[in-house]
Amino acid sequence: MKRAVISDIHSNLEALTAVLGDIRQQGISEVYCLGDIIGYGPNPRECIDLVTKCKVCLLGNHDQGALFDPEGFNTGAERAIFWTRDQLENTGDLSNGQQRWDFLGELPRNHQDGPFLFVHGSARNPLNEYVFPEDIYNRRKMEKIFALIGQYCFQGHTHVPGVFSEDLSFSSPDEIDFHYRMGASKAMINVGSVGQPRDGDPRACYVVLDDDPKVVEFRRVEYPIEQTIQKIYQIPELDNFLGDRLRDGR
């Protein structure tokens, strides 16, 4: 069985639409979303509506920030989440608006499926903990997280795709030819970001998980970046930087 795992859409409708199209072209019907549907980008309502069709969707820290109060956000991210909240509250369609809030409010923080754990941040803190590639040098942190993983953990949050191995190594998609064969050792797989990549590649990123054999494929998808950027520029509450960074994948 194949399933697609997406994360960190951040209200980027053009990127999400392109990724969902790529998933359909492969005949994959099951999509798991690891959270951060909203925040930063210009189309929160439309992205929520598309993600409601996913088989599994988890809560991200930006989703929680819209529901409650953003904590630890920088100024640009905070302004974006308040604008996002306003968009969800003032839809002109009370029924759809309430459905979107209900959907966000019912999202779980993790999902376990056999040997696969799905979270937004980490196994230790599913909502907020970042696990960066350079954390392989923080043995204490990594050992504590790996101790909470039965076999494999899929996560997002950092927007940097790649594989963390139990021997405290990190491999980017390029280094493994975009394919990772899962073995007996524990692994954390960061699926990257659909709507705001930060690994120097501006293309949308997600993974395909094949249960038999257990292989993860990293996929990059082109989308009309300038269209998203121009939308951001036209919204005063969204910093232009949030659009500019899309060009460089930062």
N, C-alpha and C positions, 0 to 999 in steps of 0.2 A: 504494500500500500504506500502510495506517495501522498504527502501533504506539504503544503507551503506554509512557511513560518515567516511572518512579517512583523515589523515593529517600528515605532517612532515615525509615524506618518506626519504628525505635526501640521495638520490642516492643509497639506499640500495635495490638492485634488488632482492636479495633472500627473504627479508622480504616482499616486495611488491608482488612478485609472490605468496608467501604463503598466504597472505591476500586475494588477488584476487581469489585464488583457494577456500578459505574458503567461500567467498561471493558467488561464483558460486554454491557450494555445497548446499547452502540454497535456491537456485533458485532466487536470487536477481539480477536484471539486472541494476538497477539505482545506480550509485556510485557518490557521491559528494566528491571532494577533497578540503581541506581547505588550500592548499598551502605548500610551502617549499618542492617542488618536489626534489630539488637539494641542493647541499652543503654537506660538510662533507664526503660523501660516494664515492665509486669508480665507479658507473655506472650511470652518469647523463643522457647520451643519451638514454639508454634503458628505464630508468624510465620515462622520458618525453614521449617517444613513447607509453608506456602503458597508461599513464595518459590522453593522448589525447582522449582516448575512454570513459572517464568519462562524465556523463551528464553535470555536473557543475564542474568547477575548478576555484579556486581563487588564487590570487597572494600572495605569502609569502615573508618575508623580505629577505630570501636567494635567491629567484627567482629574486627579484628586484636588489639584490646585484650583480648578474651575469649580469643583463641587464645594470646596471649603475655602481655605485661605492659602495662597502660595507661601511656602516657607523655604527660605534659603535661596530664593530666585534672585537673579541680578535685575537691575532696573528694567532692561529691555524685555526680559522674559516676564516680569511682573506686569508691565503695561500690556503686553500681549495677552496674558491670561485674563486680565480684567476686561479687555476688549472682547475676548472670546466669550466670556461669561455674558456680556451684554448682548452678543449675537445670539446666544442660546436662549436668553430670556425674552428678547424682543423679536420673535419670529414672524408675528402676524398670523400664526397658525398655532393656537394654544394646544391643540391635540398633539401635533407633531412635536412641539416644543416640550411638552410634558413627557412624551415617550422618549425623547433624547435624554432628558435628565434622569428618568427612571432607568434607562439602559446604563448610563454611566454609574449611577448609584448602586447598581446590583453587580458590578464587575468584581470578580474575585481577584485575590492577589497572587495566587499560584494555581497551577494545574498539574497533576501527576497522571501520567498515562504509561503504565508498565515501567520500563527503565528510564523513561523520559520525564524530567521535571521542566516545567515552563514557568518562567518568572519575568518580571520587567527588569529589576536591578540585579539581585544576586540571591542565592539560596539562603543566605544569612539575613538579608534585609530585602525582601522581594520588591519593595517600592522605591527605595532611595539609594541603595549602595552602588557606587560605581566600581567596576572592575576594569581597570585600564591595562593595556599591554605591559606597561612598566611595572605593574604590580607583581610580575613574576619575580622581582627582586625583593618583595616583601613576603618572605617565607611564612611568617606568623599569620598574616592576613590570609594568604592563599590556603594554607593548611587548614585553618579554621573553616573556610568556606567549603573546601573539598570534603571535609568531614561530614558535612550536611547533605552531600550529594550521593545518592545511591549508585548511579552509573553515569548518566548524561544530563546536563542542564543546558537548556536553551534560554538565552537572555538577550537584552538590548541595552537601552539606557545611555551607553557611551557613544553610540552611533559609529563605532569602530568595529568592523567585522573581523572575525578570526576565531582560532581555536586555542584554548588554554588546556594544556595537558597536565596530568597529575605530577609529572616530573618537573613542573614549574617552567615550562617553555610556552611560547606563544608563536603561532604561525598565522600569517596573514593569508587571505585567499590566494594571492599571487604565488606565495611560497609553496602552496600545496596544489597548484594547478586547478584551483577552484573546486577541488573535491577532497573530502575527508572521509576515510573509511574508519568507522568506529570499531574499536577492538575491546579487549578486556579491561583496559585502563579507564579510569574516570576521565571525563572531559567536560569543559564548559565551552559552549559554542555561542559566540555573539553573532547574531544574524544581521547586524548592521542596521541602517536606517533607510526607510522608504523615502521619507520626505525631506531629510536634512543630513546627508552623509557628511562625515567629518574625517575621512581617511585620505583626502586628497583626490578622490574620484567623485565627480559631481553626479554620476549616474545613480539612480535609485538602486538599493540593494535589498535582497532578501535571500532566503535559503529554501531549498527543496529537501525534505527528509524522506528518504526511501527506507522503509522498514526491512526489506529483504532484497539484497543484502543491506546492512546498516551503513548507508552512505549519505553524507550531507553534501549537496551541491550549492555553492554560492553563485548567485546570478546577479548581473548588473543590467539595468534597463534604462535606455535613453527615454527622456521625456522633454516636453517643451519648457525648459527652464525659464526662458525669458518671459513666457506668459505668466508664470507664477511670480516672478520678480516684479513685473509691472503691476500686478494686483497688489503686492505688498507696498510698492511705492505710492499707490493711490489711497492708502489707508493711513491717516496721520498717526494713529495710535500704534502702528507697527513700525519700528525703526527700519530705516533703509538698509541697515547692516544685515538684517534678517534676510533680505533679498540678495544682497551682494555676496554673502557667504555661500549661497547656493552655487554660484558659478565656479568656485574653487573647491567645492566639497569640504568646506571648513565650518 
